[in-house]
């Protein structure tokens, strides 16, 4: 029994010691989460976006840097570049909704001025990868959130006529068994102008310790920062 307990304690120590990751990119390890996300990202470079902490679009700059590394299978340097430059990378998934309406047509997306239009609709979602260190500078963790919305447009002019409020969900949080993760202070909104539908969100990434680690007690709450994302979509996209 003592041997079993000793082995169990060693296993727990190994698991939880792996949770403490250096804030330097040198301590990062390429996970399956990152591997899968980057593979999906490079499937269609027409549907990807990369922004820096100033919310400047640097998509082409990132592709120029990372594409050759991706072809070489060098995921480590891609991840380090994302972390060191505090980037948010994302890709879009689009699904057409089969809705056709005319003079007598009806649709949940129709507005009062669109009853004579041929209306089409799209479901759109954007998945965002984030890698950040908590405010205590103890742990560096990665996660993926997905912002999903829908909009309708006039198929003859491609003018967007309506957007629905989007929904944000935490798709994946690669934090380990010692953490319980959740999103806090979530806001979402949508808007449209001309042939563009835009969806926005902001949130704070939080985690609660399920065990004590180092000087942090059981139940301690960690803040991994406030984050904001947005994306736009066009009917012809």
C-alpha positions as CSV (number, residue, x, y, z in Angstrom):
1,X,0.0,0.0,0.0
2,X,2.8,2.4,0.9
3,X,4.5,1.6,-2.4
4,X,1.3,2.4,-4.2
5,X,0.8,5.7,-2.4
6,X,4.4,6.6,-3.1
7,X,4.0,5.9,-6.8
8,X,0.8,7.9,-6.8
9,X,2.4,10.9,-5.2
10,X,5.2,10.8,-7.8
11,X,2.7,10.7,-10.6
12,X,0.8,13.7,-9.2
13,X,4.1,15.6,-8.7
14,X,5.1,14.9,-12.3
15,X,1.7,16.0,-13.7
16,X,1.5,19.2,-11.7
17,X,5.1,20.1,-12.2
18,X,4.4,20.1,-15.9
19,X,1.9,22.8,-15.4
20,X,4.5,25.4,-14.4
21,X,5.8,26.7,-17.7
22,X,8.4,29.4,-18.1
23,X,7.0,32.7,-19.4
24,X,9.8,32.6,-21.9
25,X,9.0,30.9,-25.3
26,X,11.9,28.5,-24.6
27,X,9.7,26.7,-22.1
28,X,6.8,26.1,-24.6
29,X,6.0,22.7,-26.0
30,X,4.1,22.0,-29.2
31,X,0.8,20.4,-28.2
32,X,-1.7,18.5,-30.2
33,X,-4.0,21.6,-29.8
34,X,-1.5,23.8,-31.6
35,X,-0.6,21.2,-34.1
36,X,-4.2,20.7,-35.2
37,X,-5.0,24.4,-35.2
38,X,-2.0,25.3,-37.4
39,X,-2.9,22.4,-39.8
40,X,-6.4,23.8,-40.1
41,X,-5.0,27.4,-40.4
42,X,-2.9,26.5,-43.5
43,X,-5.7,24.6,-45.3
44,X,-7.0,27.8,-46.9
45,X,-4.9,30.9,-46.5
46,X,-7.8,33.0,-48.0
47,X,-9.8,32.5,-44.8
48,X,-7.2,33.4,-42.2
49,X,-6.4,36.4,-40.2
50,X,-3.5,37.4,-37.9
51,X,-3.5,40.5,-35.7
52,X,-1.0,41.8,-33.2
53,X,-1.7,43.3,-29.7
54,X,-2.4,46.7,-31.3
55,X,-5.1,45.0,-33.4
56,X,-3.2,45.6,-36.6
57,X,-3.7,43.1,-39.4
58,X,-0.3,41.4,-40.1
59,X,-1.7,38.3,-41.9
60,X,0.6,38.5,-44.9
61,X,3.6,39.2,-42.7
62,X,2.8,36.1,-40.6
63,X,2.3,33.9,-43.6
64,X,5.6,35.1,-45.1
65,X,7.4,34.1,-41.9
66,X,5.5,30.9,-41.0
67,X,4.6,29.2,-44.3
68,X,8.1,27.7,-45.0
69,X,8.4,26.7,-41.4
70,X,5.1,24.9,-41.7
71,X,6.1,23.1,-44.8
72,X,9.3,22.0,-42.9
73,X,7.2,20.8,-39.9
74,X,8.8,23.4,-37.6
75,X,5.8,24.1,-35.4
76,X,8.0,25.1,-32.5
77,X,9.3,28.3,-34.1
78,X,5.8,29.2,-35.4
79,X,4.5,28.9,-31.8
80,X,7.4,30.9,-30.4
81,X,6.8,33.7,-32.9
82,X,3.1,33.9,-32.0
83,X,3.9,34.1,-28.3
84,X,6.8,36.5,-28.5
85,X,4.8,38.9,-30.7
86,X,1.5,38.4,-28.7
87,X,-0.4,37.5,-31.9
88,X,-4.0,36.3,-32.3
89,X,-4.4,33.9,-35.3
90,X,-7.7,32.7,-36.6
91,X,-9.4,31.0,-39.5
92,X,-13.0,31.2,-40.8
93,X,-15.5,28.4,-41.5
94,X,-18.5,29.4,-43.7
95,X,-21.7,27.5,-44.3
96,X,-24.4,28.6,-46.7
97,X,-28.0,28.4,-45.5
98,X,-30.5,27.4,-48.2
99,X,-33.0,30.3,-47.9
100,X,-34.6,31.8,-51.0
101,X,-37.3,34.4,-50.5
102,X,-39.3,36.6,-52.9
103,X,-42.5,38.5,-52.7
104,X,-44.2,35.8,-50.6
105,X,-41.1,34.3,-49.0
106,X,-40.4,34.3,-45.3
107,X,-37.2,34.0,-43.4
108,X,-36.0,34.6,-39.9
109,X,-33.4,36.8,-41.3
110,X,-35.7,39.1,-43.3
111,X,-36.0,42.8,-42.3
112,X,-39.0,45.0,-43.2
113,X,-37.3,46.4,-46.3
114,X,-36.2,43.1,-47.8
115,X,-39.5,41.3,-48.6
116,X,-39.0,41.7,-52.3
117,X,-35.4,40.6,-52.4
118,X,-33.9,37.2,-53.0
119,X,-32.3,36.6,-49.7
120,X,-29.5,34.2,-49.0
121,X,-27.9,33.6,-45.6
122,X,-24.7,32.3,-44.2
123,X,-23.5,30.8,-40.9
124,X,-19.9,32.0,-40.2
125,X,-17.6,31.1,-37.4
126,X,-14.0,32.2,-36.6
127,X,-11.7,30.1,-34.4
128,X,-9.0,32.1,-32.5
129,X,-5.8,30.6,-31.0
130,X,-4.4,32.3,-28.0
131,X,-1.2,31.7,-25.9
132,X,-0.8,33.8,-22.9
133,X,0.8,34.0,-19.4
134,X,-1.3,34.7,-16.3
135,X,-1.0,38.0,-14.4
136,X,1.0,36.3,-11.7
137,X,3.6,35.2,-14.3
138,X,3.3,31.6,-13.2
139,X,1.8,29.7,-16.1
140,X,1.7,30.0,-19.9
141,X,-1.3,28.3,-21.4
142,X,-3.1,28.0,-24.7
143,X,-6.7,27.9,-25.7
144,X,-9.0,28.2,-28.7
145,X,-12.3,30.2,-28.7
146,X,-14.8,30.2,-31.5
147,X,-17.1,33.1,-32.3
148,X,-20.2,32.1,-34.4
149,X,-22.8,34.2,-36.1
150,X,-25.0,34.5,-39.1
151,X,-26.1,37.1,-41.6
152,X,-28.4,37.5,-44.6
153,X,-27.8,39.4,-47.8
154,X,-29.5,40.3,-51.1
155,X,-28.2,37.9,-53.7
156,X,-28.7,40.4,-56.5
157,X,-26.6,43.2,-54.9
158,X,-24.7,41.3,-52.3
159,X,-25.7,43.9,-49.8
160,X,-25.9,42.6,-46.2
161,X,-29.3,43.2,-44.8
162,X,-29.1,41.7,-41.3
163,X,-26.7,40.2,-38.8
164,X,-27.5,38.0,-35.8
165,X,-25.8,38.5,-32.5
166,X,-22.8,36.0,-32.3
167,X,-22.1,33.4,-29.7
168,X,-18.7,32.8,-28.1
169,X,-17.6,29.5,-26.8
170,X,-14.4,28.1,-25.3
171,X,-13.6,25.3,-27.8
172,X,-10.4,24.0,-26.3
173,X,-8.3,24.9,-23.2
174,X,-5.0,23.1,-22.9
175,X,-4.4,23.8,-19.3
176,X,-4.1,20.4,-17.7
177,X,-6.0,18.4,-15.1
178,X,-5.0,20.8,-12.3
179,X,-7.1,23.7,-13.8
180,X,-10.7,24.4,-14.2
181,X,-11.1,27.0,-17.1
182,X,-13.8,29.4,-17.9
183,X,-14.6,32.7,-19.7
184,X,-15.6,35.7,-17.8
185,X,-17.0,39.2,-18.7
186,X,-18.1,38.0,-22.2
187,X,-19.5,40.6,-24.6
188,X,-20.6,40.0,-28.2
189,X,-22.0,42.3,-30.9
190,X,-22.5,42.4,-34.7
191,X,-23.0,45.0,-37.3
192,X,-23.2,45.4,-41.1
193,X,-22.3,48.0,-43.7
194,X,-22.7,47.6,-47.4
195,X,-21.5,44.1,-48.3
196,X,-19.7,43.4,-45.0
197,X,-20.9,41.7,-41.9
198,X,-18.8,42.1,-38.8
199,X,-18.8,40.1,-35.5
200,X,-17.0,41.1,-32.3
201,X,-16.3,39.7,-28.9
202,X,-14.3,40.4,-25.7
203,X,-13.7,38.2,-22.7
204,X,-11.4,37.4,-19.8
205,X,-9.7,34.0,-19.7
206,X,-9.8,32.5,-16.2
207,X,-8.7,29.3,-14.4
208,X,-9.2,27.9,-10.9
209,X,-6.7,25.6,-9.4
210,X,-8.1,22.2,-8.4
211,X,-4.9,21.4,-6.3
212,X,-2.3,23.5,-4.6
213,X,0.8,24.2,-6.7
214,X,3.8,25.7,-5.1
215,X,2.7,28.7,-3.1
216,X,-0.7,28.8,-4.8
217,X,-3.4,27.2,-2.7
218,X,-6.3,25.0,-3.8
219,X,-9.1,27.1,-5.3
220,X,-6.7,30.0,-6.3
221,X,-8.0,31.9,-9.3
222,X,-5.7,32.8,-12.2
223,X,-6.3,35.6,-14.7
224,X,-4.9,35.0,-18.2
225,X,-5.9,38.5,-19.4
226,X,-8.7,40.2,-21.3
227,X,-8.9,39.6,-25.0
228,X,-10.9,40.9,-27.9
229,X,-11.5,39.4,-31.3
230,X,-13.4,40.4,-34.4
231,X,-13.9,39.2,-37.9
232,X,-15.7,40.3,-41.0
233,X,-17.3,38.3,-43.8
234,X,-18.6,39.1,-47.3
235,X,-21.2,37.2,-49.3
236,X,-18.7,36.4,-52.0
237,X,-16.0,35.3,-49.6
